[in-house]
Amino acid sequence: MPPSILDYVARVSPRTHAIFCYENIEEAREVFISYLGGGRDRNEAVYILASSRESFEDFLQSVRLSSPHAEQRIDFLEMSKLSSKSKGLDYEATLALMKPLFDEVKQLGFGGYRIFILANDYLDYTTAERVLQFEKQLGHDFAFPMAAICAYDLAEVGGKWDQVLLELLKAHGAHIFRGLAGSGGEVVS
């Protein structure tokens, strides 16, 4: 992974809503470790938003981390808190969850928080088209000091993102690109 990408994710500013599309777990590992390190350097709590504790733990295991991480807080946020099988992803419920989280991390002594979203898990609750609608509602950046990287594993879901990928890219304020055929990578804001 190019240093420019790793530096960007380490230093991502509050209110950033970024998308990261990857095709292998090593890329995800490098980006997540850098994101985690940036959170530690800025005294920010780090959360992983996933559909279940099992998905959260599987991700940590796949990137070779254990929970709880010894030198830093990595917590699990469950997608069911912002969505339901019947209603799908709910923008208002998401805001109701995320805004008070800032007060909570402040009380714990952190300067802020950042979230790494296992975005493929959204498909446990809704369709790719509804995920796109939800991402558009979130917008390019957030109204409160939280950074988020929506990590889409393109290799895992057998083309389910193909029809909406271009629009998903447009729905985010920053795009983390790995490059074609290992040719490098860049971040576009």
Secondary structure by P-SEA (a helix, b strand, c coil): ccaaaaaaaaaccccbbbbbbbccaaaaaaaaaaaaaaaaaabbbbbbbcccaaaaaaaaaaaccccccccbbbbbbbccccccccccccaaaaaaaccaaaaaaaaacccccccccccccccccccaaaaaaaaaaaccccccbbbbbbccccccccccccccaaaaaaaccbbbbcccccccccccc
